[in-house]
Amino acid sequence: IRQLEVSKSSVSRTDALRRFAAAFADQKAGRTRQAIAGYRQLLKDHPNNVQARFNLAFALRREGKCESAIKHFERVLELRPNYAAAHYHLAACYKTLGNPDKAASHMRLYEGSR
């Protein structure tokens, strides 16, 4: 797991890491809904955590919730513009939603950032 970025808040770094690990374990075990809930809880205290936001978006996409996933993938790119995997998954979501122009645009950005 990449180093977890946490903001200064009342929630300790150790607690944030624990919550991220629990959500990630749920995601890896196929408990997608629990993972989504865990990432959302973590993001309430650490809204700029790129990895938690990416994992949330990925889980939402797996649940077929591309419209919600897009918002989070886009936020990931605001925080880290060259995050290649976010472009890839945005392309897939836009393709699923019938927006081939945006899908192609993000696929080009993905291919250019690898």
Residue pairs with C-beta under 8 A, 6 or more apart in sequence:
1 20
1 21
1 24
1 51
2 51
4 16
4 17
4 20
4 49
4 51
4 52
5 46
5 48
5 49
5 50
5 51
6 13
6 16
6 17
6 46
6 49
7 45
7 46
7 47
7 48
7 49
9 45
9 46
10 45
11 45
11 46
16 42
16 45
16 46
16 49
19 38
19 41
19 42
20 38
20 39
20 42
20 49
20 51
20 52
22 38
23 34
23 35
23 37
23 38
23 39
23 42
23 52
23 55
24 35
24 55
26 32
26 34
26 35
26 38
27 35
27 55
27 58
27 59
32 59
32 62
32 63
33 63
35 55
35 59
36 56
36 59
36 60
36 63
39 52
39 53
39 55
39 56
39 59
40 56
42 49
42 52
43 49
43 52
43 53
43 56
46 52
47 53
48 79
50 76
50 79
50 80
50 83
53 72
53 75
53 76
53 79
54 72
54 73
54 76
54 83
54 85
54 86
56 72
57 69
57 70
57 71
57 72
57 73
57 76
57 86
57 89
58 69
58 89
60 66
60 68
60 69
60 72
61 69
61 89
61 92
61 93
66 93
66 94
66 96
66 97
67 93
67 97
69 89
69 93
70 90
70 93
70 94
70 97
73 86
73 89
73 90
73 93
74 90
76 83
76 86
77 83
77 86
77 87
77 90
80 86
82 113
83 113
84 110
84 113
84 114
85 110
87 106
87 107
87 109
87 110
87 113
88 106
88 107
88 110
90 102
90 103
90 106
91 102
91 103
91 104
91 105
91 106
91 107
91 110
92 103
94 100
94 102
94 103
94 106
95 103
